[in-house]
Amino acid sequence: MGNSGTDTSLQDRLKKIKEILTSPDILTFEFSSLSGKKFAAVYLDGLADKNLLGELVVKPLRAAKTDEDGQGIAKLLASPEIKECKELQEAISGVLDGNAALFIEGEESFYIIGLKNPPGRAVMEPPTQITVKGPREGFTEDIKTNLGLVRKRLKSPHLQVKMLSSGEQSATAIALCYLKGVCREEVPWQIERDIKANKIDLVPDSSYISSFIAKHPRSLFKHCASCEKPDIFCAKLCEGRAGIIVDGSPIALTAPYMIVEDFQSAEDYYITSYRATILRALRVIAVLIGVLLPSLYICAQLFKIQLIPVKLLFKIASSVSGIPFSPSVEMFLTLMVLEVLNEASIRMPKYVGLALSVVGALVLGDTAVKAGIISTPAIIIIAFSAICLYTVPDLVETTTTLRLLFLIVAGSIGLYGIVLLTAYLICYLSSEQSYGVPLLAPFAPLKEGDLKDAFYKSNLYAMKKRPRSLGSQNKVRLKSDKE
């Protein structure tokens, strides 16, 4: 009679779970031990590892001859990750997370067994942060793999990892990482508060979290940096930043953020300081050219034609003669064609995209020039501008929008509009902060010590202290016995 009651209790629990988890990929496996004790394992097909379930759970319990309580049975399990629970909601969360819930006949408590083995790709070099020198490992979409890559490089007891969750329906796992004693204490607390303050159904990527922690979500400028390489991530943690790793995203976030970070490359720290300084200066010049060159060309044609050298002026005059559009309209039309080709080449299949690029560059461009719709200088300027912007890929979204804004003001009020918009952007950026750190640091306010690793890079021994702009608790990062 007693056995019948306990068996009914086990079936009642399974029935309650099936009423909530109605999807057919939620599987239940019932089995018994040699002593007759009954068990039931509930797991999600595709996320839980069935082989581990059989080897670590089913096999040892089936061979058990003793009729022990829950604690004794738990000792028979070969899994290193076992959690005892009593609330049914914990079982549902555990199963949806990819683990298995083990129910035991006659026992009120049950166990969540770590068997999660989600499909994923191998660690490889990220496509957007390729380096000739230095590590080539990149983050994947699995949060445990990413944390392992971080722990592999930072074998420090001060590395703190706080697990959070976001998404009412997705319950996406988020790892908040920081070095205790190096990062300012209020930064991880504020990031955690900002993440928890936003309730959303689904968090599929770290870009959602980036919007959550932005001071002004509608701002043109971001408030946290992104990276796909664990060596960059660890270096920023050691400088005093906090890092965010989101399950399902290969792009990690770091905060506080300074605009100068995007002009720095991981390879800068693996080559000589002279070469790194030249490359950084080149990136700054390229971005300025990419943003301002189209608008300055329009301005020179419409309002200040004397800015163009005489010989070049004759070349441009012969090219634009017969063009039915004004310089502003012509530049906007050329820019629109470039953006359409760029978007289409990205979205279309690989081989079709290659053919589209050839057609767009050779056929459309050459035909438009011969037909007298677009001038050759306009095509050259827009193409060169686009190439320049991609020298700093992390700022492409912002600089592309800025280029359009400068085109509008240049075509409307000329050089005066360019100066006004530049002054407004400088004032706006000077007032913007990311967790207490100005976006224009270390230039506004000026931190002379931090300039050693800004738009130019000093040698390693010259950067003995962490950036003052970040307000790190432990200010010294390099101690040398040579001194």
Disulfide bonds with the S-S distance in Angstrom:
none
